[in-house]
Amino acid sequence: MQGKRVFTAMAIAAALTAAAMFAGCGGSGHKAAAGVTDYEPRYASGFRILSDSTRPSERIICVRNPWQGAEDVEQSIFLSADGEKAPDWFDGFTVKVPAERIAVMSSSFIAMLDAIGQSDRIVGVSGTRYISNTSIRERAAKGEVADIGYESNLDFERIAAQGTDIVLLYGISSEERSITGKLKQLGIPYLYIGDYVEPHPLGKAEWIVVMSELCGCRERGEEVFEGIESRYNAEKGRAAEMAARDGRRPRVMLNTPYGDAWFMPPTRSYFVQFIEDAGGEYVYPQNTSTSSVPISLEEALLLASGADVWLNVGSAGTLGELCAANPKFSDIGVVRNAHVYNNTKRMTPGGGSDFWETGAVEPDRILADMARILHTDDIPTDSLHYYKRLQ
């Protein structure tokens, strides 16, 4: 589906009286809009795609709260397939679709575009050496894909020189206004992709539909997502059987210190959902907020001491490296029993992790890894796809 919909004042008035409504898409200074929901996500909470029933070839993509801690942050873009003009009330970006030249600020966006067969549209990435995708690395070596830098060090001149149609941003906080302000000044449209704050792994993957809408292949995006959903739910069923045979729900500790703090994700996060769907129990259910929260080292050590498994231990490749970072780790039971696993099995030479890239569209493989880790004794690393056991 390649088109988009213009929302005239008459159409909006008609839509407001219809039963199937969606209101409140705006943000970034946009006026509130109302229209018929054209795509209602089944798992994702951060986007909607709107349409006008009188103009079925046009769309507006609405994004809400695309970073941790965001409250009432909204953005929308109008999609123009055949030169349609946005309505007078709409003051967001108009993006021509299919978008031919796309710059991405997260490797997960590369995986999504690749999954729908549209990675050749990528002309800019953030940190080439961290990318796992072979095609993107080869095109970067030929000069067809530019490294556009990172966050506050974004290379705006290079983005403009690439003839970029849209920049897909990875939101961290409202402090990124210096980035969005410069993009506006250059007349380069952008869209926040809030996949990482979704509360469910399938919600994270469902942003594929947004990518496919931008590329004019919505049907393909929905088809790919349905396949991901089916595979994930099949693995969830297998994990439930393993947990039933095991007769317990192992407690799972996460992460290592970052600076002076140890950050623990909220219970409504896609990673905690992975733990639950794999038949485990998250050790820090106290965090019911929408953001990761810092805890003290003392509290973290206490939580780790009561855990059965410890996952995602930073850059540590061995138990020795983990304990070298803090000798107190050697006294923890999961470390003594070597029940520590890191999501670093598939790394690029430059230090990038395919877990955060391709894993975005392969949540079934992550879930399968976690179920084996939680419910299989002495599991060999060779049987895992994204994880490895530290020795």
MODA-V496513 format. One record per residue. SS is DSSP state (H for helix, E for strand, - for the rest). NEAR is the number of other ideal C-beta (glycine too) atoms within 12 Angstrom. Layout:
# MODA-V496513
SS&NEAR, SS&NEAR
This chain:
# MODA-V496513
-&29, -&25, -&29, -&42, -&39, -&35, -&42, -&23, H&19, H&16, H&28, H&34, H&16, H&21, H&31, H&22, -&14, -&20, -&11, -&20, -&24, E&32, E&21, E&20, E&38, E&29, E&31, -&34, -&18, E&27, E&24, E&25, E&41, E&33, E&45, E&34, E&29, E&35, E&31, -&21, -&35, -&20, -&29, -&36, -&28, -&38, E&43, E&36, E&40, E&43, E&40, E&40, -&26, -&21, E&33, E&20, E&24, E&40, E&45, E&53, E&52, E&46, E&41, E&31, -&29, -&43, -&30, -&29, -&21, -&28, -&16, -&14, -&30, E&32, E&42, E&46, E&45, E&42, E&47, E&33, -&28, -&18, -&15, -&26, -&18, -&32, -&30, -&13, -&23, -&37, -&21, -&35, E&34, E&29, E&38, E&28, -&40, -&31, -&41, -&21, -&31, E&45, E&44, E&48, -&42, -&38, H&41, H&43, H&47, H&47, H&41, H&44, H&45, H&34, H&35, -&36, -&20, -&33, H&35, H&22, H&38, E&45, E&35, E&43, E&46, -&38, -&34, H&33, H&20, H&29, -&40, -&35, -&34, H&17, H&24, H&39, H&28, H&16, H&25, H&29, H&16, -&12, -&15, -&22, -&34, E&34, E&32, -&35, -&22, -&21, H&21, H&16, H&15, -&34, -&27, H&29, H&16, H&25, H&37, H&24, H&18, -&31, -&20, -&36, -&34, E&43, E&48, E&48, E&40, -&36, -&36, -&25, -&24, H&23, H&15, H&28, H&20, H&17, H&34, H&33, H&18, H&21, H&30, H&21, H&15, H&25, -&19, -&36, E&36, E&44, E&46, E&45, -&43, -&41, H&49, H&37, H&38, -&39, -&32, -&33, H&41, H&39, H&35, H&44, H&45, -&43, -&51, H&46, H&44, H&49, H&48, H&36, H&48, H&48, -&41, -&31, -&28, H&34, H&18, H&26, H&35, H&28, H&20, H&32, H&37, H&21, H&23, H&40, H&30, H&18, H&25, H&37, H&23, H&21, H&32, H&30, H&21, H&25, H&35, H&23, H&16, H&30, H&27, H&15, H&16, H&22, -&10, -&16, -&26, -&36, E&27, E&39, E&39, E&40, -&36, -&34, -&26, E&20, -&10, -&11, E&17, E&34, E&28, E&35, -&38, -&27, -&26, -&24, -&36, H&37, H&41, H&31, H&29, H&44, H&39, H&30, H&36, -&43, -&35, -&38, E&25, E&37, -&35, -&34, -&20, -&15, -&27, -&17, -&22, -&25, -&24, -&28, E&24, E&21, E&27, -&16, H&23, H&14, H&22, H&33, H&28, H&19, H&30, H&40, H&22, -&22, -&34, -&32, E&45, E&43, E&44, -&38, -&39, -&28, -&21, -&30, -&24, -&20, H&27, H&17, H&22, H&34, H&22, H&17, H&23, -&23, H&13, H&20, H&32, H&22, H&15, -&31, H&21, H&34, H&34, H&17, -&20, -&26, -&31, E&42, E&44, E&35, -&38, -&32, -&27, -&28, E&23, -&24, -&12, -&16, -&18, -&31, E&31, H&32, H&37, H&34, H&38, H&37, H&41, H&44, H&41, -&35, H&46, H&34, H&32, H&46, H&43, H&33, H&38, H&46, H&42, H&35, H&46, H&39, H&28, -&27, -&18, -&13, -&24, -&14, H&23, H&11, H&20, -&28, -&27, -&36, -&39, E&32, E&34, -&34, -&20
